[in-house]
Amino acid sequence: MERETLKSRLGFILLSAGCAIGIGNVWKFPYIAGQGGGGAFVLFYLIFLVILGLPIMTMEFAVGRASRKSPVRAYQALEKPGQKWHIHGYFTLIGCYLLMMFYTTVAGWMLHYFYMTATGKLAGLNAEQVAGKFTEMLASPATMTFWMVFVVVVSILVCAKGLQSGLERVTKGMMIALLLIMVVLAVNSLFMPGAKEGLSFFLVPDFARMQEVGVVNTLVSAMNQAFFTLSLGIGAMSIFGSYIGKEHSLLGESVRIVVLDTFVAITAGLIIFPACFTYHVDQTSGPSLIFITLPNIFANMSMGRLWGSLFFLFMAFAATSTVLAVFENIICCGMELTGCSRKKSSLVNLVLIILLSMPCVLGYNLWAWDGFAVFGGAVLDVEDFLVSNLFLPLGSLVYLLFCVTRYGWGWQNYKKEVNTGKGLKVQDWMRGYLTYVLPLIVVFIFAFGLYDKFLA
């Protein structure tokens, strides 16, 4: 069966950026940045993106482009006879399923809030009533199941239509709309009375605030965010590498994707913080910032229904872009493992992902259990922990070691593939850092994540 390819370079960049741009940018990033000293956190986040996220992204792309296979089969095409690197291919697939087990539900939350805001169901409510709407949603398995199933069905239908005519076409339109909506929202926020204070809080380094949280904690949060935001370690980028030609170097393409991803993360902060300071609300209130604080602001501001609808539409697009990208990975892996058609793999995964997403939905109501408290309180928190603290850092480490050591694919093969085409090149002087320093940093991120969760 001939390998499918993407129609355009723009399609590749927007698909890859769409996978990276998700809840990590528009939900976690402003919250963590607010806690971690504003500009101080942003500065370290950008540094870690360049020294951690960027090189590992090139490695995922290189493995995908060189093998022309899905992540579950890519290692087999590149490893030496008798090696066992391909075992990680199956873990990338498990990681993708785990991510979708909660991401589909969160994407559903965004759509539910878009619906409530657009239809005026939050208009005129006081702060307590707005907070009650979030609690009401979590307590209703029917509401969350409806939106989760809606997200899964629509996303699977897009992927089933084909790579170019379905996934690439829809993602291009959605990503362009997402970026336009963000710019409109950011410009609106910049004219709010609290814009100056909000921008200062977000972008001016505040090392005293950083020390309150803990310098090491802030640094590790910035590292983790660099991993999570780029969806590295579970083959989500590798799949798009397998769909592109050799015209452009992979470092240059990766830089473009990281810049686009960072633009969205920064713009999300530009949207949120001026509104928070204008209406005198807590800027570091985590998930409640999105589902309680901001709806309160929209319910009480001029043209709030319009701005609130645009905000949650942008949030829904951000979440759905990641869902579409990971679904493509899962469907392609299914095709290569079983030899079945795209439509059959899509249909099987439609049923499978809905069933696998139900524990997350029920974890807030029927299956609520105090035993999840160590992870954060719900099934979603357990699944998020497994993906963020285990699959992403360990998966990134495997890709890294496979590309730089003689026991894997090897430096020369990696360098040849990543440098093929026009654009920025990986240089030999980078080899020492990538081979000896970067693996230690990734191991530290992994170990500190476990320490912070269970022992701190």
Disulfide bonds with the S-S distance in Angstrom:
none
